[in-house]
Amino acid sequence: MSGPPLNPDVADVPPNEPALTAYDERHVVTYMRLLQAEGEGADWREVARVVLRMDPEREPDRARSAYQSHLARAKWITEQGRLLRGTGFK
């Protein structure tokens, strides 16, 4: 049984749909890593570099925007309770 990929390519902005998407399903691990990093107080630049694989020194606006938008999507999903319960994910 295969799960979501560990390091899928990350778009500059995640979906903004009111329901889970295929992108969300592929990025479960990404979302969890973002939430964990925030909970640990990690610097967003390091998180962007390691989790999103974006260079905050070369592209600070892009990296910051991607970090913020993906973290917001991760929070939305967990607030809906679907991610933690597994509902909606194959």
N, C-alpha and C positions, 0 to 999 in steps of 0.2 A: 504494500500500500504506500503510495507516494503522497507526501504532504506538499505544502506550498514551498516554493524555492527559497533558499536561504538568502540569496543576494540577487533578487531580480533587478533589472534595469528600472530606474526611478525616473518618472516624468518630472518636469519642472513643477507641475501642479497636479494633485490627485483629483479624482472625480468629485463633483459637488452634487451628486445625485441624492435624492431622499431615500435611496435603497442601496443595498450592497451591490457592487459591480464585480466583474471579472478581475478588474485591476485590484480591488480590495482583497479579493480572494488570493491573488498572487502575492500581495504585500502584507499578509498577516504578520509574518516575522519582522518585517520592517517596522510596522506599527508598534509591535510589542517592544522592539528594541528602542524606539523613540520614547515610548512611555517609561520604560525602565530607566533610560538615561536621564530623562527629566526628573524622575523620582529620586535619582541619585545626585541631582544637582550638577550634572555634566555641562560643560561649556558647549553652547550650540555649535560653535565652529568645529570642535572635535567630533561632535555627533554628525554634522554634515559631511565631514571628511570620511569618517569610518562607516557610518550607516548608509548615508545617501551617496557616498563616493563622489562628492562634489568638492571643489577646491575653494574654500572661503577666502583665501588670499587673492586668488586670480579673479574670481567671480563672486564678490561678497554679496551683491544684491540678489543674484540668482540663488546662491546657496542659502541665504537667510530666508528668502521667500519660500523655497522648497521645504526647508526645515519647518517653518511656521505652518505652512499649509498642510503638510503631511502629519504634523503633530496634531493639528486641529481635527483632521479627518480621523486619526487614531482615537482621539478623545470622543468624537461623535459616535464612532462605532462602539466603543466600550460603554458609553453612556446609554446607548440603545440596548445594551446587554447582549447583543447578538454574538459578538466576537467571543466573549468569555464562555458563553453557553454552547458555542459552536453552531448556532442556528444560522442557516443561510450559507454555510460553508460546506463544500463537498469533501 
